[in-house]
C-alpha cells in the first residue's frame, strides 16, 4: 500500500467506527408504567380498554 491509500484507509476506518448505531431507546421504569396507564392525566388507561396502542410520554404511539 502506498502512503496515500493507507492514509485514506485510516480515515475511512475512523469515520465508520465513529458513526452512531441505530439502537432502540431503552425504556425506563417510568416509561413502562406510563404505557400501562399509571400517572396523572394518562390517556393509556382508556386506550388499553379500547384495545388501542398506548402512547409514549411525548404523545407518539408506542411501537414495539
N, C-alpha and C positions, 0 to 999 in steps of 0.2 A: 504494500500500500504506500502510496505517496503521502507526504505530509498533509497536502490539501484534503485528500479523501479521508485520512484519519481524523483530521480536524472536523470535517463535515459529519463524519460518523459520530464523533463525540458530542457535537451539538445536537444532533438528532436524538441520540440516546438520552441526553439530559432533558430535552424537550418532552420526549414521550414518557419518561418516568415521572416527570413533574406534573403531568396532566391529571386533574382530579378524576376519580372514578365516579360512576353514577350509582352510588349506594343509596339504598332506601333510607328515608328518615327514620331513625329509631324512635319508637313510641315511648313516651314517658308514662309513668303510672297515672298521672293526671289525665293524659290523653285517652287512656283506656277507660277510665271512669267516666269521662265526658261522653264517649261513644256509647257507653252503657246506659246513659240517661241521668247520671248524677250531676248536680250542680244547679245553681240559681239561674232561672230563665233558660234552661236547657231544652231545646226542641226535640232531642233524641228520644225521650221517653214516649212522646206521642208518635214519632216516626217509627219506632220499633213496633208499637201496637198496630200501626197501619201496614207494616211489612216493608217500609221504605228503608233505604240505606241510611246509616247515621251520617251526620255532618261533623266535620272537624271543628275545632275552636275558631278557625278563621272563616267558617261558613262554607267551605268547599265540601263536596260529597266525598266521603271516605271510600277509597278503593283499596282492596286487599292486595 
